[in-house]
Amino acid sequence: MSPLNRNLHRYRGDYEVVLGSARLYLDDLEVIRKGMQDAADKRASETEGAHYTSDLYRVRINAGDASATDLDDLRDASPEELKHILLSLIEPRISVHVGNAGIVRCDNDDSDARLVADDIGAFVNDKSSWRWRLSRLSLWSILTAVFAVVLVVTGLAVSDTRRAVFIGLGIGIAIGSVLSVLADLFFFPRRFGYVQVIAAKRSEARGLTQQERRNLWIATIAAVIGAVVGVIGAKAIG
């Protein structure tokens, strides 16, 4: 019988950095790709010398099930593929997932890879902003909040026993809406990460900020209209 070998390498697991909420453009992804490639070039020069051709040290780009040779190829990616972007290296082992889940993974016992992961995390999370977080609020959250306002205003306007019912329902729906918004803004991004990828350079996508302003105006106008409708409805009921 062979002796028990205890000199085995113990895998310590992945080192992970959660990304987002943030929005990245092609030039942002190029900064990440270059940082990864610089780490790969350094590792290759240390192990194989100045001249190497191995794909182990080349950053791979994937969008869903499709592969790309250059980040500009992502301009042809579908919206669904842009939700599953992966930049990966074999040596050092680093993977950057952006889209529905934003996270960087690398070997826990590779100090160089961990440094790259931390740098990527700092770079991406620096792109986060309150305006971007608020722009992610779903139409359902906005309509729910408006409906809650309508119920409360209606309850304040009526003078009989229906007041407590309207106000109670409005407050209950409002609490649920607030909890949903807080989870969307804070809990889910910190737990799972979220990075939206825009298949254009930042300088090419200035019109997107105008769309965000338009969405915020729509939400504000919807709230005002909801309040007016609530008052009119209350007078009709009363």
Protein Blocks (a to p, Z undefined) as FASTA:
>chain_A
ZZddfbbccdebjadddedjddddfklmmmmmmmmmmmmmmmmmmmnojbdcbfklcccd
dehjbccfbfklmmmpcfklmmmccdddfbdcddddedjbgcddddfklmklmmmmmmmm
mmmmmmgcfklmmmmpcfklmmmmmmmmmmmmmmmmpmbfklmmmmmmmmmmmmmmmmmm
mmmmmmmmmmnopaddddbdfklmmmmmmmmmmmmmmmmmmmmmmmmmmmmmmmmmZZ
